[in-house]
Amino acid sequence: MHRRAMAGRSRLRLFHLSIACLTAAACSAALASSAQADVTEVTGGAYGESVDVTLLGGLVPITTTSGPEPAVSMSATEGGPAGDLGPFTASTASVSVGTGLLSTGILNASTEGGNLEGDDHSGFATSSASVNEVSAAAGRITATTVGSTCTSNGDGSSGTSTLETAEVLGVAVALNPAPNTTIPLPGVGRVILNEQIRPTNGPGDTSIIVRAIHVELDGILGDGDIIIAESRCGAKGPDVVPVAPIGLLGVTALLGLGFAGMQWKKRRDHPSVAASTH
């Protein structure tokens, strides 16, 4: 009976210690996450279109390429020349690639950075690209205007795409499609709307690539890629993308779990204790 009681008290002490450790870790995370992230380097870029397709159907496959056009890029470090931060912009009146591969109206691209001189998380990169009067993959994809934007700073990276009056195979698509919305193109390949790729995501390095439209061909038209309105952003620094704050509510929840666990353990152990005394 004595050994049982000792074992029970030992388990209870270990349980209390575990709860204390969890609570300390939660508080530590909450405090650490409140520290600001020092951004020391930002990068950005954008372009209106890029085509790299090998056309099939003839006697000899023909590789057709275009772009990236118009293209801009930015790379700046803390203490570097202020001019490295931009803004940088470029425009092209129109593009026509191959027979029905891609035709557009005005294409725009821009990128810039800022706030690298402060010791905080506000250092940023932001980029955008837009293309008017889009027709791609022999008219299977059309839109009045498509665009992508992105931002990176000490808290991470985010991006969006906008497709105005856009249709795929004659069916209207959302103005702001969910990231990586994929639609099959029978016999041709597939199209990805609002494609989002995250090459890095902390600690110390965050970046994102956003493409309003990405056509992947692997069928009767040919093999390759048509990319429309791509934006790229990135940020680096010793504290970039810190641990997400757990906050007071999170700590309170952990304490509540601990208390509930103690009550459950007390109810579970009570019958054995009662049995040992009889």
Order of alpha helices (4+ residues) and beta strands (2+ residues): alpha-beta-beta-beta-beta-beta-beta-beta-beta-beta-beta-beta-beta-beta-beta-beta-alpha
